[in-house]
């Protein structure tokens, strides 16, 4: 039973079924552009807002007087969490847009698209600080995305190997 679940998961993640092609899904089970861009904007805003709620609530509690900690946490959360959500949404939307453009230009999906999209996104978001800072952030974005792609590739290889041995 365990091997069947793993093979089902691998087939679900790696292969494009007829239903996915008809629904406009990529091989990773994501929607094909441009709909994916809007989904990523929303998911980025949600993720940033939720993380911002937790972070800014505790930060507001720490910086408030003793008897007003809870109220101070709520006030700080209401002020700052939507800003972080907007920043996450901007990053996710720009990354997704760039990845869609790369997929269209190359004609195929792959890790190169993700790494290049991370590079471009990091650079574009930091361009106001100057070329040197933008290039450094672009390198950082590309390196982070290459690490994520490497881990993703390793996990897919591990799943394929564990399926063979079962």
N, C-alpha and C positions, 0 to 999 in steps of 0.2 A: 504494500500500500504506500509506503514511504517513497519508493522509487517512482511510482506512478504520479505522485504529487509533484516530485521534483521535475520529472519529464514534462508534465503539464505546465509547470511554471516556466521552464526553459522555452517550451514551444510558444507559450503566451508572450514572453518577453522578446524572443529573438526572431520569430518568424512572422511574416505578415500573412494573416489568413485572408480568405476571400471577403469575410465580413469587414475586416479592417480596411481593406482596399476600397470597398464600397462605401464605408462610413468616412473615408478620408483620414485614416489613422496611419501613423508612421510605424516603423518596425519596433520602436520602443513603447508602443501603445499610447503615444501622445497624438493629439490632433495635429494635422498638417496646417501650416500657415495659411491665412492670417488669423484664423480663430484662436490659435494657440497663444498669440501675442496678447490678446485681451484676457485670456485665462491667466496668463502669467502675471499680468498687471494686478489682477484681483488677488491672486494667491500671494504675491509679494506684499501687497498692502495688508492682507490678513496676517501673514506671518510677522511682519514688522510691527503691526499694531499689538498683537498678542505678546510678542517679546517685549515691546515697549511698555505695555501695561505692567508686566511683572517687574521689569528693571526700574522703571520710573516710580512705581509705587514704593518699592523698598528704598530707593534713593530719597524720595520725598519724606519717608518716615524717618530716615536717619538724620536729615537736615532740619527736622521740625523740633519745636520745644516738646518737653516730655508729655504734657497733657494733651497735646494736639497732634500726636504722631499719625493716627489713622486719617484724620482730616487733611493733614499736610501731604500724606501719601496720595490721597485721592485728588487733591488739587494739582499736584505735580504730574500725576498720571494724565489728567484731563488736558493739561497744557502741552505735554511733550510727546505722548504716545502717538497721536496722529501724525506728527512731524516725522517720527521714525518710520511709521507705516508708509508715508509718502516717499521717503528715501528708498525703502525696500522696493516699493512699486516701480519707482523710476529705474532702479538697477535691473530688476527682473524684466521689465518691459524693453529696455534698451538691449539687454543681453539676448532676449528672445527674438527681437527684431533683427539683430545682427546675425544670430544663428540661422534665422530663416533666409536672410539674404545670402549667406554663405552656402546654405543647402541649395538654393536656387542657382547660384553661380556655378557651383561644382557639379550639380546634378546628382549628388548622392549624399547620404548622411554618414557621419563619422566623427571620430574624436577631433580631427583637425578643425571641423566647424566649431566645436565647443571651445577649443583652446583659442582659436582666432577670435571668437565672439567675446571671450573673457578678456583677451588682450585689448580689443577695440573698446569694450565697455569701460574697462579701467582707465584707459587713456582719455576717452571722451568726457567722462565724469570729472576728471581732474584737470582738464585743459585750462580752466580759469586761473589755476595757480602757476601756469607757465609750462614751457615745453619740457624742461628737465623733470619737474614733478609729475607731469602727465606721462612721460615715458617710464618713469620709475613705477608709477601705479599701473601702467599698462603691462609692464613686465610682471609685476606682482599678480595681476589678474590672470595673465596667461599661465603663470606657474601654478597658481591655485587650481585653475581649470585642468591643467595637465595632470596634477596629482589626483583630482577627482576622476578624470578619464582613466588614469592608470589603475586606480582602485576598482573602478567599474569593470575594466577589462579583466583584472585579476579575479574578481568575483565570478564573472561569466565563465572564465576558464576553470575555476574551481568547481562550479556547478556542473559543467560538462564532464569533468573528470570524476566527480562523485556519482554522476549518473552512469558512467561506464562501469564503475566498480560495483554497482549494486546489482 
